[in-house]
Amino acid sequence: MQPPTPHNRSIPDSVVMPVLVYPDVRAAVAWLAAAFGCVERLRIGTHRAQLALAGGHLIAADGPSSGAARSMVLVRVADVDAHCRRAEEAGARIVLPPADHKYGERQYTAEDLAGHRWTFSQTIADVDPASWGGALIE
């Protein structure tokens, strides 16, 4: 087990923060807020921003205008169906519509304006991972 990370007001307390590259960080921040409910936490010039989302954090960073690598982000939400409608209305491309899964989650996957993939997940049941082939590591 790792010791707790010291607190620093310049960086969120999250342990995992995906860094997503966009050709226009400011436009991306606005779009991510409208589509997925992200809240800007920290702006670093015009080239980088920290965003809060559903108790976690991510970073939007400047990058090339073409050839952006695909990224995946998993975010837990309270209502997948409502979230999916909001994202689609804001222009997200829905790759996989909301569906229930044997591991106790209802999920959908969307692609954002730069081609990054986002999966939003709502817990619908407490399922033993062994029942679907998973294993808890303690």
C-alpha positions as a Python dict, from the first residue, in 0.01 Angstrom:
ca = {
    (1, 'M'): (0, 0, 0),
    (2, 'Q'): (129, 346, -91),
    (3, 'P'): (140, 625, 166),
    (4, 'P'): (-113, 907, 122),
    (5, 'T'): (-21, 1171, -133),
    (6, 'P'): (58, 1508, 27),
    (7, 'H'): (-196, 1781, -40),
    (8, 'N'): (-105, 2050, -294),
    (9, 'R'): (-354, 2320, -392),
    (10, 'S'): (-198, 2328, -740),
    (11, 'I'): (-311, 1976, -823),
    (12, 'P'): (-629, 1781, -746),
    (13, 'D'): (-619, 1508, -481),
    (14, 'S'): (-719, 1245, -742),
    (15, 'V'): (-477, 957, -784),
    (16, 'V'): (-559, 900, -1151),
    (17, 'M'): (-610, 1191, -1390),
    (18, 'P'): (-625, 1128, -1762),
    (19, 'V'): (-461, 1390, -1982),
    (20, 'L'): (-661, 1448, -2297),
    (21, 'V'): (-509, 1640, -2588),
    (22, 'Y'): (-716, 1892, -2787),
    (23, 'P'): (-623, 2134, -3064),
    (24, 'D'): (-803, 2417, -2875),
    (25, 'V'): (-806, 2376, -2496),
    (26, 'R'): (-1047, 2664, -2431),
    (27, 'A'): (-1303, 2527, -2678),
    (28, 'A'): (-1258, 2180, -2529),
    (29, 'V'): (-1317, 2306, -2174),
    (30, 'A'): (-1642, 2474, -2282),
    (31, 'W'): (-1756, 2166, -2471),
    (32, 'L'): (-1669, 1925, -2189),
    (33, 'A'): (-1870, 2141, -1949),
    (34, 'A'): (-2172, 2147, -2180),
    (35, 'A'): (-2164, 1780, -2279),
    (36, 'F'): (-2039, 1595, -1973),
    (37, 'G'): (-2077, 1838, -1683),
    (38, 'C'): (-1705, 1903, -1626),
    (39, 'V'): (-1617, 2199, -1405),
    (40, 'E'): (-1292, 2383, -1465),
    (41, 'R'): (-1079, 2366, -1150),
    (42, 'L'): (-757, 2534, -1262),
    (43, 'R'): (-653, 2713, -1579),
    (44, 'I'): (-286, 2711, -1676),
    (45, 'G'): (-241, 2979, -1940),
    (46, 'T'): (-427, 2896, -2258),
    (47, 'H'): (-255, 2561, -2301),
    (48, 'R'): (-384, 2351, -2009),
    (49, 'A'): (-678, 2318, -1769),
    (50, 'Q'): (-767, 2093, -1477),
    (51, 'L'): (-1130, 1983, -1472),
    (52, 'A'): (-1341, 1821, -1200),
    (53, 'L'): (-1600, 1559, -1287),
    (54, 'A'): (-1805, 1330, -1063),
    (55, 'G'): (-1554, 1333, -776),
    (56, 'G'): (-1254, 1285, -1006),
    (57, 'H'): (-1029, 1501, -1220),
    (58, 'L'): (-880, 1522, -1568),
    (59, 'I'): (-649, 1754, -1758),
    (60, 'A'): (-714, 1909, -2098),
    (61, 'A'): (-389, 1998, -2274),
    (62, 'D'): (-287, 2160, -2602),
    (63, 'G'): (-181, 1922, -2872),
    (64, 'P'): (-165, 1873, -3247),
    (65, 'S'): (-477, 1955, -3449),
    (66, 'S'): (-468, 1615, -3617),
    (67, 'G'): (-379, 1261, -3524),
    (68, 'A'): (-495, 1288, -3163),
    (69, 'A'): (-453, 955, -2986),
    (70, 'R'): (-775, 794, -2872),
    (71, 'S'): (-820, 798, -2498),
    (72, 'M'): (-1067, 628, -2268),
    (73, 'V'): (-1208, 774, -1953),
    (74, 'L'): (-1450, 596, -1720),
    (75, 'V'): (-1677, 817, -1510),
    (76, 'R'): (-1943, 709, -1261),
    (77, 'V'): (-2268, 905, -1278),
    (78, 'A'): (-2604, 888, -1099),
    (79, 'D'): (-2827, 865, -1410),
    (80, 'V'): (-2670, 724, -1727),
    (81, 'D'): (-2978, 782, -1941),
    (82, 'A'): (-3011, 1152, -1851),
    (83, 'H'): (-2636, 1199, -1892),
    (84, 'C'): (-2643, 1034, -2234),
    (85, 'R'): (-2924, 1263, -2350),
    (86, 'R'): (-2730, 1570, -2233),
    (87, 'A'): (-2412, 1456, -2408),
    (88, 'E'): (-2593, 1377, -2733),
    (89, 'E'): (-2772, 1713, -2729),
    (90, 'A'): (-2432, 1883, -2692),
    (91, 'G'): (-2299, 1697, -2996),
    (92, 'A'): (-2129, 1391, -2850),
    (93, 'R'): (-2128, 1091, -3083),
    (94, 'I'): (-2284, 801, -2895),
    (95, 'V'): (-2069, 496, -2977),
    (96, 'L'): (-2256, 250, -2752),
    (97, 'P'): (-2602, 345, -2619),
    (98, 'P'): (-2697, 288, -2254),
    (99, 'A'): (-2710, -82, -2168),
    (100, 'D'): (-2717, -297, -1855),
    (101, 'H'): (-2416, -524, -1800),
    (102, 'K'): (-2377, -847, -1601),
    (103, 'Y'): (-2125, -679, -1372),
    (104, 'G'): (-2395, -455, -1222),
    (105, 'E'): (-2341, -139, -1424),
    (106, 'R'): (-2550, 49, -1680),
    (107, 'Q'): (-2314, 221, -1923),
    (108, 'Y'): (-2288, 416, -2244),
    (109, 'T'): (-1985, 523, -2444),
    (110, 'A'): (-1951, 853, -2627),
    (111, 'E'): (-1686, 1013, -2842),
    (112, 'D'): (-1598, 1377, -2778),
    (113, 'L'): (-1505, 1651, -3022),
    (114, 'A'): (-1144, 1528, -3051),
    (115, 'G'): (-1226, 1156, -3082),
    (116, 'H'): (-1155, 1059, -2719),
    (117, 'R'): (-1381, 783, -2587),
    (118, 'W'): (-1572, 829, -2262),
    (119, 'T'): (-1767, 556, -2084),
    (120, 'F'): (-2022, 671, -1828),
    (121, 'S'): (-2134, 414, -1573),
    (122, 'Q'): (-2422, 390, -1326),
    (123, 'T'): (-2428, 119, -1059),
    (124, 'I'): (-2752, -78, -1077),
    (125, 'A'): (-2664, -380, -859),
    (126, 'D'): (-2403, -511, -618),
    (127, 'V'): (-2258, -806, -810),
    (128, 'D'): (-1982, -1042, -694),
    (129, 'P'): (-1705, -1009, -956),
    (130, 'A'): (-1652, -1388, -943),
    (131, 'S'): (-2001, -1432, -1096),
    (132, 'W'): (-1885, -1277, -1426),
    (133, 'G'): (-1519, -1379, -1430),
    (134, 'G'): (-1364, -1098, -1228),
    (135, 'A'): (-1148, -1125, -918),
    (136, 'L'): (-1108, -881, -632),
    (137, 'I'): (-745, -806, -548),
    (138, 'E'): (-703, -710, -184),
}
